[in-house]
Structure formats: structure tokens, C-alpha cells
């Protein structure tokens, strides 16, 4: 099911890019590649300056090379811990500000595409089929709704941070108390806790 969803989304991104609608491709590049790299570089810089501790999680992968299963373990960023709860909120807010900047930029690109193609009528020459135009328009509308929802999610998370609506965990390291935050998730009357960093990276 996950592979089919990935294939379908990849096909839609490729189709939209071919039709001259580049915002979905930019989203993939920025949010799945550049933004996680930015978060990793930022947290590593803060770690070296002694402002936080990094909690990593080991993920094991199995891939096949010429029919032979090969195991590989990768450490991924799981959570961060700071000596101050306020500093923790400040770091998360800066991460969200960077994400919001990217999302608003993508929304502006989407609106520009709509204005150029469907208002000014500057439609590329390969739009020679009404169904291609309708399909591109629908993808554009769906992507716009998706981006707006992502922006709303970021704003809600910022509100949670400012109101400190989270679960705080504290542990001692070399005589210093470090704080980490967890997001409360309620699904089907079941309550679970997820690292706040994971919520920001979604």
C-alpha cells in the first residue's frame, strides 16, 4: 500500500512538472531533502556549542545485492534536549519559521502558476488537450489545499509551543538538567507521545 502511494505521488509530481507546474517538485526537494539537512546542520551546530544534546535513533535497513541480503544501520535524529525549557521552545520556533518561509514561497509559486496559465492565458504549447489542462488545474488546486493545510499545521504547532502545551521530560547529564518535549497524540481514544521534533519534521 505504501509503495503504491509513493508511486502515485511520484507520478503526479512528474506529470505536474512536465506540464510546467513546478511547485510540487520544489516541495519534494525542499521539504524532503533540504529542510531535513538544514535541521541536521542546525542541531549539530548547537550541539557543538553546548546548547543542546542530540538523541538519535538507530534504523536498520535490509537491501539485496545480487540476491544477497545486506543489513545496514543508520542513526537518525530523534529528539533534542536543552538545559532550558524556554530555549527548547525558541529552537523549535526557529525551525518552524524556516519551514513556514518555504511553505509560503511554494504557495506564491503556485499562485503565480495559476495566474500565468489560467488568468493571463500564457499556456505552454504542449497544453493541446482540454483534459491535460483540467488535470493540471485539479493537481494545482489539490496542491494549494495541501500547502494551506501544512501552513495551518505549522501555526498550530507554534501555538502549542507558545502555550507550552506539551509533555516535558527532564533528565540529568553531568550535573545539568536537560529538557525534551513530547507531543500528545490522541487517535481512536488512545493516547500516545511523539517527540516534538518529529511533529515539526512531518
C-alpha positions as CSV (number, residue, x, y, z in Angstrom):
1,X,0.0,0.0,0.0
2,X,2.8,2.4,0.9
3,X,4.7,1.6,-2.3
4,X,1.5,2.2,-4.4
5,X,1.0,5.6,-2.6
6,X,4.6,6.5,-3.3
7,X,4.4,5.5,-6.9
8,X,1.1,7.5,-7.4
9,X,2.5,10.6,-5.7
10,X,5.7,10.4,-7.8
11,X,3.7,10.1,-11.0
12,X,1.6,13.2,-10.1
13,X,4.8,15.2,-9.3
14,X,6.4,14.2,-12.6
15,X,3.2,14.9,-14.6
16,X,2.8,18.3,-12.9
17,X,6.4,19.2,-13.6
18,X,6.1,18.2,-17.3
19,X,3.0,20.4,-17.5
20,X,5.0,23.4,-16.3
21,X,3.6,23.3,-12.7
22,X,6.8,23.1,-10.7
23,X,5.6,23.7,-7.1
24,X,5.1,20.0,-6.2
25,X,8.7,19.2,-7.3
26,X,10.0,22.1,-5.3
27,X,8.1,20.8,-2.3
28,X,9.8,17.4,-2.6
29,X,13.2,19.0,-3.0
30,X,12.9,21.5,-0.1
31,X,10.8,19.5,2.4
32,X,12.3,16.0,2.0
33,X,15.9,16.9,1.2
34,X,17.0,20.5,2.0
35,X,14.9,21.1,5.1
36,X,16.0,17.9,7.0
37,X,19.6,18.8,6.0
38,X,19.1,22.3,7.5
39,X,17.7,20.8,10.7
40,X,20.6,18.4,11.0
41,X,23.2,21.1,10.4
42,X,21.4,23.5,12.8
43,X,21.2,20.9,15.6
44,X,24.7,19.7,15.2
45,X,25.9,23.3,15.4
46,X,24.0,23.9,18.6
47,X,25.4,20.6,20.0
48,X,28.9,21.7,19.3
49,X,28.3,25.0,21.1
50,X,27.0,23.0,24.1
51,X,23.4,24.4,23.9
52,X,21.7,21.0,23.4
53,X,22.1,17.3,23.4
54,X,21.0,15.2,20.4
55,X,19.1,11.9,20.8
56,X,19.5,9.6,17.9
57,X,17.6,6.5,16.9
58,X,19.1,3.5,15.1
59,X,17.2,2.4,12.0
60,X,18.1,-0.9,10.4
61,X,17.6,-1.5,6.7
62,X,17.8,-4.6,4.6
63,X,18.6,-4.4,0.9
64,X,19.5,-7.1,-1.5
65,X,22.7,-7.0,-3.5
66,X,22.8,-9.7,-6.3
67,X,20.2,-11.7,-4.3
68,X,22.2,-11.5,-1.0
69,X,20.5,-9.7,1.9
70,X,22.7,-6.9,3.4
71,X,21.9,-5.2,6.7
72,X,22.7,-1.6,7.2
73,X,22.2,0.5,10.4
74,X,21.6,4.3,10.2
75,X,21.4,6.7,13.1
76,X,18.7,9.3,12.6
77,X,17.8,12.4,14.6
78,X,15.1,11.5,17.1
79,X,14.9,14.3,19.6
80,X,16.8,17.2,21.2
81,X,17.4,18.1,24.8
82,X,18.3,21.6,26.2
83,X,19.1,23.0,29.6
84,X,16.2,25.4,29.5
85,X,12.5,24.8,28.5
86,X,12.3,28.3,27.1
87,X,15.4,27.7,24.9
88,X,13.7,24.5,23.7
89,X,10.7,26.4,22.6
90,X,12.9,29.1,20.9
91,X,14.8,26.4,18.9
92,X,11.5,24.8,17.7
93,X,10.1,28.2,16.8
94,X,13.1,29.0,14.6
95,X,12.8,25.6,12.9
96,X,9.1,26.3,12.2
97,X,9.8,29.8,10.9
98,X,12.2,28.3,8.3
99,X,9.5,25.8,7.3
100,X,6.8,28.4,7.1
101,X,9.1,30.5,4.8
102,X,9.5,27.6,2.4
103,X,5.7,26.8,2.5
104,X,4.7,30.5,1.8
105,X,7.3,30.6,-1.0
106,X,5.7,27.4,-2.5
107,X,2.3,28.9,-2.2
108,X,3.4,32.0,-4.0
109,X,4.9,29.9,-6.8
110,X,1.6,28.0,-7.1
111,X,-0.4,31.3,-7.3
112,X,2.0,32.6,-9.9
113,X,1.5,29.4,-12.0
114,X,-2.3,29.8,-11.8
115,X,-2.1,33.5,-12.7
116,X,0.2,32.9,-15.6
117,X,-1.6,29.9,-17.1
118,X,-5.2,30.4,-16.3
119,X,-5.6,34.2,-15.9
120,X,-3.2,35.6,-18.4
121,X,-3.7,32.6,-20.7
122,X,0.0,32.0,-21.3
123,X,-0.5,28.3,-21.6
124,X,2.5,26.3,-22.8
125,X,2.2,25.0,-26.4
126,X,2.0,21.3,-25.2
127,X,-1.3,22.1,-23.5
128,X,-3.1,21.0,-26.6
129,X,-5.6,18.8,-24.8
130,X,-8.5,20.1,-22.7
131,X,-8.2,17.0,-20.4
132,X,-4.5,17.8,-19.7
133,X,-5.5,21.4,-18.8
134,X,-8.2,20.1,-16.4
135,X,-5.9,17.5,-14.9
136,X,-3.2,20.1,-14.3
137,X,-5.7,22.5,-12.8
138,X,-7.0,19.8,-10.4
139,X,-3.5,18.9,-9.3
140,X,-2.8,22.6,-8.7
141,X,-5.9,23.1,-6.6
142,X,-5.2,20.0,-4.6
143,X,-1.6,21.1,-4.0
144,X,-2.8,24.5,-3.0
145,X,-5.1,23.0,-0.4
146,X,-2.3,20.7,0.8
147,X,0.1,23.7,1.3
148,X,-2.5,25.7,3.1
149,X,-3.2,22.8,5.4
150,X,0.6,22.5,6.1
151,X,0.8,26.2,6.9
152,X,-2.2,25.8,9.3
153,X,-0.5,22.8,10.9
154,X,2.8,24.8,11.5
155,X,0.8,27.7,13.0
156,X,-1.0,25.3,15.3
157,X,2.3,23.8,16.4
158,X,3.7,27.3,17.1
159,X,0.6,28.0,19.3
160,X,1.3,24.7,21.2
161,X,4.9,25.8,21.7
162,X,3.9,29.3,22.9
163,X,1.3,27.9,25.3
164,X,3.7,25.1,26.3
165,X,1.0,22.5,25.6
166,X,3.4,19.6,25.6
167,X,4.8,16.9,27.8
168,X,8.3,17.8,29.2
169,X,10.8,15.2,30.2
170,X,13.8,16.1,32.3
171,X,17.0,14.1,32.9
172,X,20.4,14.9,34.3
173,X,23.6,14.8,32.3
174,X,26.9,15.7,34.0
175,X,25.1,17.5,36.8
176,X,22.9,19.6,34.4
177,X,19.2,19.1,33.9
178,X,18.2,18.8,30.2
179,X,14.6,19.1,28.9
180,X,12.9,17.4,26.0
181,X,9.4,17.9,24.6
182,X,6.8,15.4,23.5
183,X,3.6,15.9,21.5
184,X,0.4,14.4,22.8
185,X,-1.3,12.3,20.1
186,X,-4.9,11.1,20.5
187,X,-6.1,8.5,18.0
188,X,-9.1,6.2,18.4
189,X,-9.4,7.0,22.1
190,X,-5.7,6.0,22.6
191,X,-3.1,8.5,23.8
192,X,0.5,8.3,22.7
193,X,3.5,10.6,22.8
194,X,5.8,11.5,20.0
195,X,9.0,13.6,20.1
196,X,8.1,17.2,19.3
197,X,10.9,17.3,16.7
198,X,9.2,14.5,14.8
199,X,6.0,16.6,14.7
200,X,7.9,19.5,13.2
201,X,9.6,17.4,10.6
202,X,6.3,16.0,9.3
